[in-house]
Amino acid sequence: MVELDKEMEKLITGFQQDEIDGHEIYSYLAEHLKDKDDQAVVAKIAEDELRHYKTWKRYSGRELNANRFKVFWYKLLFRLFGYTFVIKLQENGEEKAQAGYAPVLERFPELDAILKDEEEHEDKLLEMMDEESLKYSGSVVLGLNDALVELTGALAGLTLAFQNSQMIALSGLITGIAAALSMAASEYLSTSAEKETERNPGKSALYTGVAYIITVALLILPYLIISDYFVALGVMLLIGVMIIALFNYYSSVVNDEPFLKRFLRMTGISLGVATISFVIGYFVGGVI
């Protein structure tokens, strides 16, 4: 075994940990993918990760277990977002691994084979990407953005105008359903008018409408279960921010975009509209 200084040992064990984590994650994916060809590809990658782990183990002399929290997190993401998201997340990890190997290649030239494997993994993972979910991400963004901005604003205004949780929820539901149908129809017409597009107008409309309806349901839920309309308003705004954070996390991974900038911009717009509507509701409530 090669003698390592503390800094190099830390680096090597880090690589080793990534490999055993990757082995566990890819093994889980291979068991749950429906396509047999994809299963075979991911199972082969899992075997490669285990082999890489054993290579690093020869240098570190340490036995490591997979990070259970990381593996659980990836399993949860798979259940929430599907395999496209997890594969993209892993593909980003493969890129980082390639960059991280560079400093040790001169000292461990045999590890050039690992780097080639990682590059091959990246190519295979990209080929597996579910293009449909990415193709229609713009439609989902449209539904989410419009629902968050419109409904947070409308519900904030209705809160002071009606001062009754049940009335607010009912009004929000009617407004939301009507707006969802309108947005879906607009997306259908917009996609149909595109001369060169691979998107199906019907699917585009469906993605937009479903994203809108789900957002509406989550935003009005606090008013259905909380009698205090001010508390319901606060919970509704919190849910809105959580939806924004969740979707922007997804978008930042699959589209390689910065998370914080998009999150702050979208949150600022939604809360800004809600504040303006809240003030309007205050004056409308006073008139009524």
N, C-alpha and C positions, 0 to 999 in steps of 0.2 A: 504494500500500500504506500502511495506517495505521501510524504510528510507535508502537512499543510499548516500554514500560519493561521491565526485566528480569523483574519479577514477573509482569507480564501476558504476556510472551513465553513464560515457563515454563508458565503456565496454558494458553495457546493451543496450544503444542506438545504438551502433555499430552492435550488434547482430540483433537488431530490424530492422535496415536499410537493412542488408543483407537479412533478411527474406522477406521484402516487395519488394525488388529488385528481389529476386528469384521468388516470386509470379508472378510479371509482366512478367519476362522472360519465365517462364514455361508456363504461360497462352498463350503467343504469340506462343511458339513452338507447344502447343497442337492444336492451330487453324490451323497451317500450315503443320503438319505432315500428310502424305498420309495414312500410315498404321493405321487402326482403333484401333488395340490393343495398339500400341505405343501412340496414342492420349489419350486413356483412362488412361494409366500409367502416362503420363506427366500431364494430367489434375488433377489426384489424388495428385501428388506431389505439384502442384500449390496450391491446397486446403490446404495441410499440411503446406506449407510455410506461407499461410495467417493465419492459426490457430496458428502457432508458433509466428508470428508477434503480434497477439493479446495477447498471453501469456506474451511476453516481454513488451508489452504496459501496462499491469497491474502493472508492476514494475516501469517502467519509467514515466508513467502518461503522455506520450507525443504522439501526433499524427504525424506520419511521412509520407511523400510522397516518391514514388520510385525515385531513381536517374535517371532522364530522359536521361542524357548523357550515363550512363552505359547501360540502357535498349536499347537506340538507337544503341550503339556500338555492343551489342550482336545481335541485329536484322541485322545489317550490316554484321557481321561475319557469321550469318546464311545464308544470301544471297550469300556471297562470297565462303564460304567453306562447306556449308551444315550442317545438324543437327549433324553429327558425331562429328565434331570439337566443336560445341557449347556444346553438351552433355558432351564431355570430359572436356571442360573448367569448366562446372558447377560441374562435378564430382570432379574435383580438389578443387573447392570451398567448396564442402560438406566435404572433408577431412579436410580442414583448419577449418571449422566450428566445427567439432568434437573436434579438438585439442583446439580450443578457449573456448569451453564450460567447459572443465575440471576444470579450476580455480574457477568456480562459482557453481559447482554441490553441494559442501558441504553446501553452504549457501542457495541454492535453490534446494533441493533434488528432488522436483517434476519435475524438468527439465530433469531428467534422461530419461523421455519418449521422449523428443525432440531429445536427442542424439541417441536413438534407431531408431527414425524416419529417422534421417540423415544417419545412417548406412544402413537402408533399402533402402533409396533413392539411395545411392551409388551402391548397388547391382543391383537395377532395371535399373539404368542408364547404368551400364556396360553391362547388358544383351541386351540393346537396341543398343549398338554400331554397326555401319555399318562395319562389318568385311571386306567387299570387298575393301573399300577405304583405309583401313589400310594395307590389304594384299598386295596391289599393290603400296604402297607408295614407296617401293624400286625402282620400275620401273620409277616412276615419278622423284625420286631423280636422277636416272641415266640420264634421258632425260634432266633435268634442269642443272645438273652439267656439262655434256658434252657440251650442247649448250652454257652455260655461258662462260666456259673456252675457247672453240673453237671459238665461234663467236665474243666475245669481243676481243680476240687476232687477229682474221682474220680482223675484221673491223678496228681495230687500225692500223694494218699494211697496209691495203688497203687505209686508209685515206691519208697517206703521199705518197704512191706509185702512186695513181691515182689523188688525189687532185680534185675530182669531185664527188659531192654528189650523183648524179644519177648513175654514174658508180659504186660507192662504194655500193650503195643499191642493184643494179642489181647483182653484183658479190656476195654480201653477201647472197642474196636470193637464188641464184643458189647453192652456197656452203651449205647453211643451209638446203635446201630441200634434197639435195643429202646425206648430213650427217644424217638427220632425218631418211630417208629410210634405210640407212646403220645401224644406231643404233637400229631401230625397228627390222630389220632382225636379227641382232646379239642377241637382247634380246629374240626373238622368239626361235632361235636355243639354246641359253643358258638355257632358261626355259624348253624347250623340253628335254634337256639332263639331267635335274634334276630327280633323281629316285623317291624321296619322296617329293612331293610338292603339295599343294592345288591350286597353281596358274595355270590359263589357259594360255598356251603360246600365243594364239592370243590376249587375253586381256592384257597380259604383254607387248607385242609388241605395242599394240594400245596406252596404257598409256605412254610408252616411246616416241613413235613417236609424239603423240599429245602434250606432254609437251615440246618436242624439237621444234616443229613447232610454238607453241605459243610464246616461248621464242625468236625464230628467228624473228617473226613478230614484237615483241615489240622492239627488238634491232635495227632493220633496219628502224623502223618508223621515227626516227629523221632525217635520211638522205633523206627521201622522202618529208619531209615538211620544212627542214631547208637548205637553199642554202649554207651557210657558213659551210664548212666541219669540221672546228675546233670546232665550236659551236656544230655541230651535234655529234662530237666525245664526247664532254663533257656530253651532254644530254644522249647519249647512255650509257656511263659509269655509270651515275647517275641512269638510269633505271635499269641497271644490278645490282647495289647495292640494289635498292629497291626490285627487284625480289628476291634477296638472302635473304634480311631481312624478306620479306613476307613469303617465303617458310619456312625459319628456325623458324619463329614464329609458323607457323602451326605444323611443325615437333616437336618442343620443347613441344608443348601442347599434341599432340596425342601420342607421344612416351616417354613422361616424361624425356626429355633430356635437358641439359643446353643450353640456347639460345646463349649467348654471345660467348662462345668458338667456336661453330659451325659456327656462323655468321662471326667471325673474320677470321677463317681458310679459309672458302670458299671465302670470299671477298679478302683476301690476295692472294690466288691462282689465281683468275680471274684477278685482277688488275696487278699481277706480270706478268702473261702471256701477258696481253695487253701491258704492258710497253716494254717487250722484243720485241713483234711484232711491236710496234711503232718504235723502234730503227731500226729493220730490214727494215721496210718500208721506213724509212728515207734514208738508204743507197741504197735500190733498186730504190727509186725514183730518187736519184742522178745519178745512172747508166743509167736509162732509159732516 
